[in-house]
Amino acid sequence: MYNLSQKLLNWYHVAMVVRIRFGKGFKLGRKRQKNKRLALVLAALLPPSALAAAILAFWRIAADLNWTNSFAISSGVFSHWQVWLGAAVALQLCARALNRYGKSGDPAAS
């Protein structure tokens, strides 16, 4: 009995090699043109939304100065002009970065 229990307890001392094989996955280079096209599409769509955010910021400023009626959003995070102006700047910067990425390596863009 002791010999059997001794073997059961010591079975894990056997050296074991575990090999994990990962797949190659997809390369970004294969779809680089599609990524650049998508970046250019998003870069074209972001400036109008940045303009809308800037208009909302100026509307909020005008409402605070009593130049217009009340602002459409009366409470919450989006009721402050700083948020709208920051969003407009962030959207414009993202559009510029995406535009630069989309046109990188393009001989016609230079």
C-alpha positions as CSV (number, residue, x, y, z in Angstrom):
1,M,0.0,0.0,0.0
2,Y,2.8,2.4,0.9
3,N,4.4,1.7,-2.5
4,L,1.2,2.5,-4.4
5,S,0.6,5.7,-2.4
6,Q,4.3,6.7,-2.9
7,K,3.9,6.3,-6.6
8,L,0.6,8.3,-6.7
9,L,2.2,11.2,-4.8
10,N,5.4,11.3,-6.9
11,W,3.9,11.0,-10.3
12,Y,4.2,14.7,-11.0
13,H,8.0,14.6,-10.9
14,V,8.1,13.4,-14.4
15,A,9.4,16.1,-16.8
16,M,6.8,17.4,-19.2
17,V,7.3,19.6,-22.2
18,V,4.3,21.7,-23.2
19,R,4.4,23.3,-26.6
20,I,1.9,26.0,-27.4
21,R,1.7,27.0,-31.1
22,F,0.1,30.3,-31.9
23,G,-1.4,31.0,-35.3
24,K,0.3,33.5,-37.5
25,G,-2.8,35.8,-37.4
26,F,-3.4,38.5,-39.9
27,K,-0.9,41.1,-41.0
28,L,-1.8,44.7,-41.0
29,G,0.1,45.2,-44.2
30,R,-2.4,43.1,-46.2
31,K,-5.3,45.4,-45.4
32,R,-3.3,48.6,-45.2
33,Q,-5.2,50.1,-48.2
34,K,-8.6,49.3,-46.6
35,N,-7.4,50.9,-43.3
36,K,-6.3,54.0,-45.1
37,R,-9.5,54.3,-47.0
38,L,-11.5,53.9,-43.7
39,A,-9.3,56.5,-42.1
40,L,-10.0,59.0,-45.0
41,V,-13.7,58.3,-44.7
42,L,-13.7,59.0,-41.0
43,A,-11.5,62.1,-41.5
44,A,-14.1,63.4,-44.0
45,L,-17.0,62.8,-41.5
46,L,-15.4,64.3,-38.4
47,P,-15.1,68.0,-39.3
48,P,-18.9,68.5,-39.8
49,S,-19.5,67.0,-36.3
50,A,-16.7,69.2,-34.9
51,L,-18.5,72.2,-36.5
52,A,-21.8,71.1,-34.8
53,A,-20.0,70.8,-31.5
54,A,-18.5,74.3,-31.9
55,I,-21.9,75.7,-32.8
56,L,-23.4,74.2,-29.6
57,A,-20.5,75.7,-27.6
58,F,-21.2,79.2,-29.0
59,W,-24.9,78.8,-28.5
60,R,-24.3,77.9,-24.8
61,I,-22.0,81.0,-24.4
62,A,-24.7,83.2,-26.1
63,A,-27.3,81.7,-23.7
64,D,-25.1,82.5,-20.7
65,L,-24.8,86.1,-21.9
66,N,-28.6,86.3,-22.5
67,W,-28.1,86.9,-26.2
68,T,-30.4,84.0,-27.0
69,N,-33.1,82.0,-25.3
70,S,-32.2,79.1,-23.0
71,F,-29.8,76.4,-24.2
72,A,-31.4,73.1,-25.2
73,I,-29.5,71.1,-22.6
74,S,-30.2,72.7,-19.2
75,S,-28.4,70.3,-16.9
76,G,-25.7,67.6,-16.9
77,V,-22.2,67.4,-18.3
78,F,-23.3,68.6,-21.8
79,S,-24.8,71.8,-20.5
80,H,-21.4,73.4,-20.2
81,W,-19.8,75.2,-23.2
82,Q,-16.3,74.0,-22.2
83,V,-17.4,70.4,-22.9
84,W,-18.7,71.3,-26.3
85,L,-15.7,73.3,-27.3
86,G,-13.3,70.6,-26.0
87,A,-15.2,68.0,-28.1
88,A,-15.0,70.2,-31.2
89,V,-11.2,70.6,-30.8
90,A,-10.8,66.8,-30.1
91,L,-12.9,65.9,-33.1
92,Q,-10.9,68.2,-35.3
93,L,-7.6,66.9,-34.1
94,C,-8.7,63.3,-34.7
95,A,-9.8,64.2,-38.2
96,R,-6.4,65.7,-38.9
97,A,-4.6,62.7,-37.5
98,L,-6.7,60.3,-39.6
99,N,-6.2,62.4,-42.7
100,R,-2.5,62.3,-42.2
101,Y,-2.5,58.6,-41.7
102,G,-4.8,58.0,-44.7
103,K,-2.5,60.1,-47.0
104,S,0.8,58.7,-45.7
105,G,2.9,57.1,-48.3
106,D,0.7,58.4,-51.1
107,P,2.9,60.0,-53.9
108,A,0.0,62.1,-55.1
109,A,-0.5,63.8,-51.7
110,S,3.0,65.3,-51.6
